[in-house]
């Protein structure tokens, strides 16, 4: 079968996780430009053929690793907001937990420092809109029950968090819980629409 028509087989969960971790480790050491499938295979402890069956290109590996890492961060945020008692709690956790996870990423730090041109297309114009859309869909579940439009609220909070994280002089330190909570309570949650309270049916109870 011609390579252009080849379809990658779904990777077993353990291989997918190992490949994602290995890809991020390789990027943290040498960046995206020098990343190879062979390097990832060695780092993951699997054969080149095994990796190629599921990830036929470097681009496929990077996309899978990014998706795996995004799912991990969304999971951390979901865990942090599970016992939230207010919308302020939810928004604060989304910003601070997300910011800490991104700052802790050695792979992202390497690319941001040495290959910033590779990040720019994902942060500007159409690429930025696509990124915000993915963040909105991934974060929407933690806003359900708290706001009238979870996906729209998630996108707005993602915008606020990214601005604080990427700005050279942010209005608030995105990993300072107390400062973020004050900022959120003053400038963010007042602009989020809460769900309409259902009117009790007089015939019930």
N, C-alpha and C positions, 0 to 999 in steps of 0.2 A: 504493500500500500504506500503511495507517495506520502512523504512526510507532511505535506500540507493538508492531507486528508486524515492523518492519524488522529485518533481520539484517545486522550489519556484515560487510563482506568482510574476509578476513584481510589485514593490511597486509604489503606487501613488506618483507623484512628491513631494507633501507636506510631506508625510511620509518618503520618501527617504531622503529629505533634513533634516528633523528633526532627523532622525536616524543617518545621517552622523555627524551632529553637536553634538549630544549627545555622539556618540562614541568617537569623538575627545575630548570632555570635560572629559569623564570618563578616557581616556588614560592620559590626562594631570594631573589628580588627583592621579591615582593609577597604571598607566602603563598597558602594554599589558598582563602581566602574571596574574594579578588579574581582568582583564576585564571579565564581564559576560553579557550575553544577558539580564538578568533580570535588571542589573544596567542600561544598555542602555535604556531599556523600561521605567524605572522610570524617567530617565533623560529626555527622549523624550516626556513623558506624554502620552504614548500609552500603550495598554495592551500587555502583553507578547505574547499572541496568534497573535495579529496583526503584531507584529514585526517578529515572527517566520514564518508567511506566506510568507514574502518576503525575510527574511534573516535567513535561517535555522541553522546557526552556527555562532560562534564568528568570525571565519575566513572570512565568507561571509560579516559580518558587517564591519570588518576592511578593507577588499578589497574595499567595496563600499564607505567607508569613505575616503580612500586614493584616489579613483578615483574622488570623488566629490571635494575633496580639490585640486587635480591636475587640474581639469576643472576650478575651481575658479581662480587659479593662472595663468593658460593659458589665461583666460579672462582678468585678470589685465594687463598681458603683451600685449595682443592684443590692449587693450584700450590705453596703454601707447605708443604704436608704430603706432597708427592710423594716426597721423599727422607728422610722421617722415619725415625729409627732406634729410636724407642721410643714408647710410648704417652704418656709425658710430653711428648715433642716434639709429638705430634699435638694434644693438649689445649691446650698452651701456644699453639700457632699458631692454633688455632680462636679462642681468647679474644683474643689480641693483634691478630691481623690483622682480625678482625671489629670489635673496638673501634676500631681506627684508622680503618677504613673508615667507620664510623658517625659518629665525631667529625669526619671530614673532609667530611661531607655538609653543604653550605651550605643545602640545602633542608630537611633535617631540623633543622638548627640554628635556622632561622627559625621553623619550626612549633613547635619545643620552647620557644622564647623568647616568641613572640607569640601562638601559638594552641595552647597545651598541652591545651586541652579536646578538640582533635581527635585527640590521641595517646592520651588516657586510655582510650577504649573498646577500644583494641587492646592495652592492657597489663593490664587488669583483668578478672577473672572469665572469662566465656565468650570474650571477645575475646582475653584473654591466653592461654587454653588453645589457641585457634585459631592464634595467632601461634607458640606453642611447637611446635605440631604441624607447622606449615610449616617452622620452623627444623629440627626433628628430621628431617623427610624430606629437606630440602636438605643437611644436614650428615652424614647417615648414611653416604654413600659413603666419606667419609674415615676412618671408624671400622671399616670392614669389614676383617677379618683381625686386628684389634687387640682386639676385645671380642666377647663372646658375643652381645650384642643391640645392634647398631649404632644403631638408631633410639632406643632407650631411653637409651643412653649419650649420644647427640647431644642429646637433650632435656635431660638433666641438666647437661651442659656449657653448653648455651645458657642455662639458668637461672642458673648460676653467673656466666657472662659478663655477662648482663643486669643481675644484681644489682650486680656490680662497676661496671658502666657507669652505672647509674641512681642508685645510692645516693649521698647527699650526703657520706657518710663511709665509703667502701668499705674492706673489710679488705685489699684489694690494689689498686694502680693497674693497671687492665687493659691499659695500653700499656707497662708496664715489664716487658720480657722476663724479666729475671733474677728480679724479685719474683714474677711470675706463675708462673715455673717452680718456684720454691720452694713457693709456695702449692699448686700443682697436685700436686707430688710428695708433699706432706704431707697434704692434705685431699681431693683429688679422685680421682686415679687409684687409690689403695688401695681405693676403694669400687666400682670398675668391674670387672665380671667378665670375665676373659680367656677366650678360646675354649679348650675342652677339647683337650688334646693327643691326637691320634689314636694308638691303640696299634698298633705295627707288626704286620703280618700275618707270622707265622713262616714261612709258605709262600712269601712273596715274597722274592726275593733270597737 
